[in-house]
Amino acid sequence: MALKVAVQMDPLESINIAGDTTFLMMLTAQARGHSLWVYTPDRLSLDSGKAMARGRSVKVQDVKGDHATFGDWERRDLAEMDVVLLRQDPPFDMAYITATHILDAIHPKTLVVNNPTEVRNAPEKLFVTSFPGVQPPTLITSDIEAIYDFRAEHGDIVLKPLYGGGGSGVARLLADDPNLDALLELHALIGREQVIAQKFIPAVSKGDKRILLVDGEPVGAINRVPGAGQIRSNLRVGGRAEAVELTARDRELCDIIGPELKARGLLFVGIDVIGDYLTEINVTSPTGARQLQAFTGVDATERMWERVEAIRAQA
């Protein structure tokens, strides 16, 4: 089955293909006989109720510096596509939310991966709170006094922006750290959104595990180890990837959330696990597939396309 696939992503020209999961999705799609068409989020429009985009056909190859050959620019109705991959990176801001509303106009007749309604309804640091007992103690608030009370109760904490991504703005605060007020002021300057305070998990020094799930089923995992003296293990801020096996607790966490992912049409998801705790459920543009393939030979994107093709065959 040859599918017409559109990819909504950040500029393809500037990605690091060696570690980019979206690029692997495109390589795999092309190898399976599907055609590719790519556009950036700023080229998406809602025109009299139609989801339109200005983009280009593209052929990809796994060659650094020569990874994409583009066709001419054209404006197309996304309803003509079989699949749209929603793969732009956070921040999950109003522009991102508006994009999901526009893509609602075509889904599910055109299959959007992941389901745009559920991407909108499942912000990555909020969605995880729907599953009792999986998180470390966590507070989401703009109430400064509540944050101080939380730190007094739990000691060392981690402060995060609610809608950030890739480890941006994540900071550890010791029980007596005098910089809490200053950090909260900086968050307030950035936006009106609440922040997350979370009890610090010492196990982060051993790594932050990224587990990839396809249609609610775990495919494999990598471990992301922070650099010396750091707590952030995200690969884009200097974390180091290494091979890792799924533990019994990892599988238990996947069993807890997997049915809900499947029910919501969240086909390609990455979860973050530190020690025994689930910290995030990433539904926008989860990464790690390139590293998983390198360490284990398992291609999570092959599993994704197998599922997408099965869904389209039933349409």
C-alpha positions in Angstrom: 0.0 0.0 0.0 1.6 3.3 -1.2 0.5 6.2 1.0 0.7 9.9 0.5 2.4 11.2 3.6 2.7 14.8 4.7 5.1 15.8 7.5 4.6 18.9 9.6 7.9 19.6 11.2 10.6 22.1 11.9 12.8 22.9 8.9 14.1 19.7 7.4 17.2 21.4 6.0 18.6 22.2 9.5 18.0 18.9 11.4 20.7 16.7 12.7 19.9 13.5 10.8 22.1 11.3 12.9 19.8 11.6 15.9 16.5 12.8 14.4 13.5 10.4 14.9 11.3 12.3 12.4 14.0 11.8 9.7 14.1 8.1 10.5 10.3 8.0 10.1 10.7 9.6 6.7 13.5 7.2 5.6 11.4 4.2 6.7 8.2 5.5 5.0 10.1 6.1 1.7 11.7 2.6 1.9 8.2 1.1 2.3 7.1 2.8 -0.9 5.3 5.9 0.5 5.6 9.4 -1.0 6.7 12.3 1.2 5.6 15.9 1.3 6.9 18.3 3.9 5.9 21.7 5.3 6.6 23.8 8.4 3.9 24.8 10.9 4.0 28.5 9.8 2.8 27.3 6.3 -0.4 25.7 7.7 -3.7 27.4 7.1 -7.4 27.0 7.8 -9.0 28.2 4.6 -12.8 28.3 4.6 -12.7 25.2 6.8 -10.1 23.4 4.8 -6.7 22.5 6.3 -4.2 23.8 3.7 -0.4 23.9 3.7 2.4 25.2 1.5 5.2 22.7 1.1 7.3 20.6 -1.1 7.6 16.9 -2.1 10.9 15.5 -0.9 13.1 12.5 -1.3 15.4 11.7 1.6 18.7 9.8 2.0 20.9 9.0 5.0 23.7 11.3 3.9 24.9 14.1 6.1 24.8 17.4 4.2 22.9 15.9 1.4 19.9 14.4 3.1 16.9 15.9 1.2 16.0 16.7 -2.4 13.0 18.9 -2.7 10.4 19.5 -5.4 8.7 22.8 -6.2 6.7 24.7 -3.7 3.0 24.1 -3.9 -0.1 24.7 -1.8 -2.2 21.6 -1.1 -5.3 20.5 0.7 -4.2 18.1 3.4 -7.4 16.2 3.0 -5.8 14.8 -0.1 -3.1 13.1 2.0 -3.4 9.6 3.5 -1.3 10.5 6.5 0.0 13.6 8.2 2.8 13.2 10.7 2.5 15.9 13.4 6.1 16.2 14.4 7.0 19.8 15.2 9.0 20.3 18.4 7.6 22.0 21.6 7.1 24.5 23.1 3.5 23.6 23.4 2.2 27.1 23.0 -1.0 28.6 21.5 0.5 28.3 18.0 0.9 24.6 18.6 -2.6 24.3 20.0 -4.0 26.2 17.0 -2.2 23.8 14.7 -4.0 20.9 16.3 -7.4 22.6 15.8 -6.6 23.0 12.1 -5.6 19.4 11.8 -8.8 18.3 13.4 -10.5 19.4 10.1 -9.0 16.3 8.4 -8.6 13.6 11.0 -9.4 10.7 11.0 -10.2 10.6 7.3 -6.7 11.7 6.8 -4.8 9.9 9.6 -2.9 12.4 11.8 -0.2 10.8 13.9 -0.6 11.6 16.7 -4.3 12.3 16.9 -4.4 16.1 17.1 -7.3 16.3 19.5 -5.5 14.0 22.0 -2.2 15.8 21.5 -4.0 19.0 22.6 -5.7 17.2 25.5 -2.6 15.5 26.7 0.1 18.1 27.5 3.2 16.0 28.3 3.7 17.1 31.9 0.0 17.2 32.8 -1.1 14.0 31.1 1.0 11.8 33.4 -0.9 13.1 36.4 -3.9 11.1 35.2 -2.3 7.9 36.4 -2.1 7.8 40.3 1.0 6.4 41.8 3.3 6.6 38.9 4.9 10.0 39.6 7.2 11.3 42.3 5.5 14.0 44.5 4.6 16.7 42.0 3.1 20.2 42.3 1.8 22.3 39.3 1.0 25.8 40.3 1.7 29.6 40.1 1.3 29.9 43.9 4.7 30.9 45.2 3.7 30.0 48.8 2.6 26.6 47.7 6.0 26.0 46.0 7.8 27.0 49.2 5.6 24.7 51.3 6.3 21.9 48.8 10.1 22.4 49.1 9.8 22.5 52.9 8.1 19.1 52.8 10.3 17.4 50.2 13.7 19.1 50.5 15.5 19.0 47.2 13.2 19.7 44.3 13.3 20.2 40.5 11.6 23.2 38.9 10.4 22.9 35.3 8.4 25.0 32.9 5.1 23.4 32.3 5.1 23.5 28.5 8.8 23.4 27.7 10.7 20.6 26.0 14.1 19.1 25.6 15.2 19.9 29.1 15.0 23.7 28.6 14.6 25.6 31.9 14.9 22.6 34.2 16.8 23.4 37.4 17.5 21.6 40.7 17.0 23.5 43.9 18.5 22.2 47.2 16.5 22.6 50.4 18.3 25.8 51.3 18.9 27.2 47.9 18.4 31.0 47.9 17.6 31.2 44.2 14.0 30.0 44.2 12.5 33.5 44.1 14.8 34.5 41.2 13.9 31.4 39.2 10.2 31.9 39.7 10.6 35.5 38.5 12.3 34.3 35.4 9.5 31.9 34.7 7.0 34.7 35.2 8.9 36.8 32.6 8.7 34.0 30.1 4.9 33.5 30.4 1.8 33.2 32.6 1.9 29.4 32.7 2.2 27.5 35.9 5.4 25.7 36.8 6.1 22.2 37.9 7.9 21.5 41.2 8.9 17.9 41.6 10.7 16.0 44.4 14.3 15.4 43.2 15.0 11.8 42.4 18.6 10.8 43.1 18.4 7.9 40.6 18.6 10.5 37.8 22.4 10.3 38.2 22.1 6.8 36.7 20.0 8.0 33.8 16.6 9.0 32.5 15.2 6.1 30.5 13.3 6.9 27.3 10.8 4.1 26.4 9.2 4.2 23.0 5.6 2.8 22.7 3.7 2.1 19.4 0.0 2.0 19.8 0.4 1.5 23.6 2.9 -1.3 23.4 6.6 -0.8 24.4 9.1 -1.3 21.6 12.3 -0.7 23.5 14.3 1.8 25.5 17.5 3.8 25.7 19.1 5.3 28.8 20.1 9.0 28.7 22.8 9.7 31.2 23.5 13.3 32.3 26.9 14.8 32.0 29.2 15.3 35.0 27.6 17.7 37.5 24.3 17.9 35.6 20.8 16.7 36.3 19.4 17.1 32.7 19.9 14.0 30.6 18.2 15.2 27.4 20.3 14.4 24.4 19.9 18.0 23.1 21.5 19.4 26.2 24.5 17.1 26.5 23.1 13.8 27.8 24.7 10.6 26.6 22.7 7.7 25.3 23.4 4.1 26.2 21.7 0.7 25.8 19.4 -0.5 28.5 16.8 -3.2 29.1 13.3 -2.8 30.2 12.8 -3.7 33.9 9.7 -5.2 35.5 8.7 -1.8 36.8 9.1 -0.3 33.3 6.7 -2.9 31.9 4.3 -2.3 34.7 4.3 1.5 33.9 3.7 0.7 30.2 0.8 -1.7 31.2 -0.8 1.1 33.3 -0.7 3.8 30.5 -0.7 1.7 27.3 -4.5 1.1 27.1 -5.2 4.8 27.4 -2.6 5.7 24.7 -4.2 3.2 22.4 -7.7 4.5 23.1 -6.7 8.1 22.4 -5.0 7.3 19.1 -1.6 8.3 20.4 0.3 5.9 18.1 3.9 7.0 18.7 4.8 8.0 22.3 8.0 8.3 24.3 7.8 8.1 28.1 10.5 9.2 30.6 11.3 7.0 33.6 13.7 7.8 36.4 14.2 5.0 38.9 10.7 3.6 39.5 8.9 6.8 38.5 7.3 8.0 35.3 8.0 11.7 34.9 6.6 12.6 31.4 4.5 11.1 28.6 5.8 12.7 25.4 3.1 12.9 22.6 4.3 15.8 20.4 7.6 14.7 18.8 9.2 12.0 21.0 12.7 11.1 20.1 15.1 8.2 20.7 14.3 6.0 17.7 17.7 6.5 16.1 19.5 5.6 19.2 17.3 2.6 19.9 18.0 1.3 16.4 21.7 1.8 16.8 21.9 -0.1 20.1 19.4 -2.9 19.5 18.6 -3.0 15.8 15.0 -2.4 16.7 13.3 0.2 14.4 10.4 1.7 16.3 9.4 3.6 13.1 9.0 0.3 11.2 6.5 -0.8 13.9 4.8 2.6 13.6 4.4 2.3 9.9 3.1 -1.2 10.1 0.4 0.0 12.4 -0.4 3.1 10.3 -0.7 0.9 7.2 -3.1 -1.5 9.0 -5.3 1.5 10.1 -5.3 2.9 6.5 -6.2 -0.5 5.1 -9.3 -0.6 7.2 -10.4 2.9 6.2 
